[in-house]
Amino acid sequence: MKSINSSLLVLAILALTSAPALAQTKICLVDISKLFKANSAFNQEMATLKGEADQFQMKLQDAQQKLTQMNEQLRQLDAASPEYKASENEIAQQSAKWEVDRRSQVRDLMQRESQLHFKTYALINEVIKQHCAESQIPIVIRFSSEPMTLSDPETIMQAFNNSVVYYDPQRDITNQIIERLASAAPNQKK
């Protein structure tokens, strides 16, 4: 009987001492999308990739026009002539070459974009980790601070899918992380 009472007393003390600790657990929020949008290095590199993609798209359009011209010239030839067969082979080879180039370029751009997102996300996580260690924040939850707009159905769907229904704006550390990222930016040229 005495051991049961002792056990109950220990459990009661543990419950009473852990309840205030749980009540004071500091949980903060961060808007990762906003961090990416505010990251000038990320945005510059994305703009460079987009510029390369646009230039390549223009080359593809030129190639498509050349193929169209070659096909027009092919139609004017006699289908039984050797020139027709040579022209047809050249069109097939050029078409295949441009398709291989297109796939290779798309794959390269997608890989570089993926690496950029990975590198930026790793940097953001490291800055969040440092901030949380200094501020003694044990938990950070990702959320979207984007407000719902009746004219934009996408924002409404994002709000429905947001895990956070309500938050105290003081718990949002996004702007503090943006400031830290901006001050770390000159040191990140690798």
QUIVENUR-V681075 format. One record per pair of residues at least 12 apart in sequence whose C-alpha atoms are under 6 Angstrom apart, sorted by sequence separation. I is the first residue (numbers start at 1). J is the second residue. D is the distance in Angstrom with one decimal. If there is no record, write none. Layout:
i=I j=J d=D
i=I j=J d=D
//
This chain:
i=26 j=137 d=5.6
i=29 j=140 d=5.3
i=31 j=142 d=5.9
i=27 j=139 d=5.0
i=28 j=140 d=4.7
i=29 j=141 d=4.8
i=30 j=142 d=5.1
i=31 j=143 d=5.2
i=27 j=140 d=5.8
i=29 j=142 d=5.8
i=31 j=144 d=5.2
i=29 j=171 d=5.9
i=30 j=172 d=5.7
i=28 j=171 d=4.7
i=29 j=172 d=4.7
i=30 j=173 d=5.6
i=31 j=174 d=5.8
i=28 j=172 d=5.8
i=30 j=174 d=4.8
//
